[in-house]
Each structure stands twice: as C-alpha cells, then as structure tokens.
Amino acid sequence: RRRPQLTPEQRAARRDSLTAMRAGVVQELMARIAGSENKRADDEFTNVKLMKDTTAAQLLKVMDDYGRSLSVGCMYCHASGGKWDEDTKEEKNTTRVMIELVNSINGGGLAKLRPNRNGQTPKISCMTCHRGNSTPGNAMLP
C-alpha cells in the first residue's frame, strides 16, 4: 500500500504531530509507572520479550526512538486501546526481529571494528536504514 507523495512541509507537519502524540503517550505511561521508573522493564510491563533488563523508563524512551526512526505512531506496532502487551500486529513481531538483527550486527561484525574518531565502536540503529520511513526503501537491493 503506497502512501501519497507528500511535500517536505507536509512530511514535517506529520512528523511533528506524531512526535507530539508519542510524547503524550510516553508521559501518560511514565505517570503510570511513577516511582518504578528504574525497575526492570519486564517487572513493570507484561509481554516484554526483548530488553527485559532495561529500566521501564528506558524502554519507553527506546520505543519513542523507534517511532521517530520510522516516523510512525505507537499504534503502528501496538494494538489500539492501550493494549500494549498484545501481539496481534505483524509490525510488532517484525520489530522484534529487527531489534535482534541490529543487536547481532552491532555486537558481532561492527564490534570487531576499531573505534571511530570519538573513541566509540561504530553502531547502527533503526535510523541507519529507515531514515524516518516505515519501510527501509530499496536503495540497497539489487
């Protein structure tokens, strides 16, 4: 399903509205876990299959980062109505696979490279390929 081509101004407005929406959801969830922000994510949220050892607050930040990297809202991966733990959407399962892929690349191949100018090991993220789009495009495909 192709989205209609948007002007740069329309794309910026869409990103801004999605950013505001995600910020509201994150704020609501942070209020819900108030006092437990530093507990393990899988102690505060149900059906956490990856990133179990991260804190609940960090998990919310990472979810917001994923949304920003793909220019999507929370409901792109999650069931509507705040049913965060449901696995009914294929996008959520695809995200889990992609998280494992990124972790494998960062922890395997890229970890073998020398540190960059900043002294850090090179890493990739969702943004590396997606660049603000819900699909990574086909620039790298033959």
CORPEUR-V732642 format. One record per pair of residues at least 4 apart in sequence whose C-alpha atoms are under 8 Angstrom apart, sorted by sequence separation. I is the first residue (numbers start at 0). J is the second residue. D is the distance in whole Angstrom. If there is no record, write none. Layout:
I;J;D / I;J;D
//
This chain:
5;9;6 / 6;10;6 / 7;11;6 / 8;12;6 / 9;13;6 / 10;14;6 / 11;15;6 / 12;16;6 / 13;17;6 / 14;18;6 / 15;19;6 / 16;20;6 / 17;21;6 / 18;22;6 / 19;23;6 / 20;24;6 / 21;25;6 / 22;26;6 / 23;27;6 / 24;28;6 / 25;29;6 / 26;30;6 / 27;31;6 / 28;32;6 / 29;33;6 / 32;36;6 / 38;42;7 / 39;43;7 / 40;44;6 / 41;45;6 / 47;51;6 / 53;57;6 / 54;58;6 / 55;59;7 / 56;60;6 / 57;61;6 / 58;62;6 / 59;63;6 / 60;64;6 / 61;65;6 / 62;66;6 / 63;67;6 / 64;68;6 / 65;69;6 / 66;70;6 / 67;71;7 / 71;75;6 / 73;77;6 / 74;78;6 / 77;81;8 / 78;82;5 / 87;91;8 / 88;92;7 / 89;93;6 / 90;94;6 / 91;95;6 / 92;96;7 / 93;97;6 / 94;98;6 / 95;99;6 / 96;100;6 / 97;101;6 / 98;102;6 / 99;103;6 / 100;104;6 / 101;105;6 / 102;106;6 / 103;107;6 / 104;108;5 / 105;109;5 / 106;110;5 / 107;111;7 / 108;112;7 / 114;118;5 / 115;119;5 / 123;127;6 / 124;128;8 / 125;129;6 / 126;130;5 / 129;133;7 / 132;136;8 / 5;10;6 / 38;43;7 / 41;46;7 / 53;58;6 / 66;71;5 / 74;79;6 / 77;82;7 / 78;83;6 / 86;91;7 / 103;108;8 / 104;109;6 / 105;110;6 / 114;119;5 / 115;120;6 / 125;130;8 / 126;131;7 / 129;134;6 / 130;135;7 / 41;47;5 / 66;72;6 / 77;83;6 / 86;92;7 / 114;120;4 / 115;121;7 / 129;135;4 / 29;36;7 / 40;47;7 / 66;73;7 / 77;84;8 / 78;85;7 / 113;120;7 / 114;121;7 / 128;135;5 / 129;136;7 / 35;43;7 / 50;58;7 / 77;85;7 / 78;86;8 / 112;120;7 / 128;136;8 / 77;86;8 / 78;87;7 / 112;121;7 / 40;50;7 / 41;51;5 / 77;87;8 / 78;88;7 / 110;120;6 / 32;43;7 / 40;51;5 / 41;52;7 / 44;55;8 / 77;88;7 / 109;120;7 / 110;121;7 / 39;51;6 / 40;52;6 / 43;55;6 / 76;88;6 / 109;121;6 / 39;52;5 / 40;53;6 / 76;89;8 / 109;122;6 / 39;53;6 / 40;54;5 / 41;55;8 / 76;90;5 / 77;91;7 / 39;54;5 / 40;55;4 / 75;90;7 / 76;91;5 / 38;54;5 / 39;55;6 / 40;56;8 / 105;121;8 / 37;54;5 / 38;55;6 / 105;122;5 / 36;54;6 / 37;55;6 / 40;58;6 / 76;94;8 / 105;123;7 / 36;55;5 / 37;56;7 / 104;123;8 / 35;55;7 / 36;56;5 / 101;123;7 / 32;55;8 / 101;124;7 / 101;125;8 / 29;56;7 / 25;59;6 / 25;60;8 / 47;84;8 / 25;63;8 / 46;84;5 / 45;84;6 / 46;85;8 / 44;84;8 / 22;63;8 / 21;63;6 / 21;66;8 / 49;95;7 / 18;67;7 / 21;72;6 / 20;72;7 / 21;73;7 / 14;67;8 / 17;70;7 / 17;71;6 / 18;72;8 / 17;72;6 / 14;70;6 / 69;125;8 / 14;71;8 / 68;125;6 / 69;126;7 / 68;126;5 / 65;125;7 / 69;129;6 / 68;129;6 / 69;130;7 / 70;131;5 / 68;130;6 / 69;131;4 / 70;132;6 / 71;133;7 / 68;131;5 / 69;132;5 / 70;133;6 / 67;131;7 / 68;132;7 / 69;133;4 / 69;134;7
//
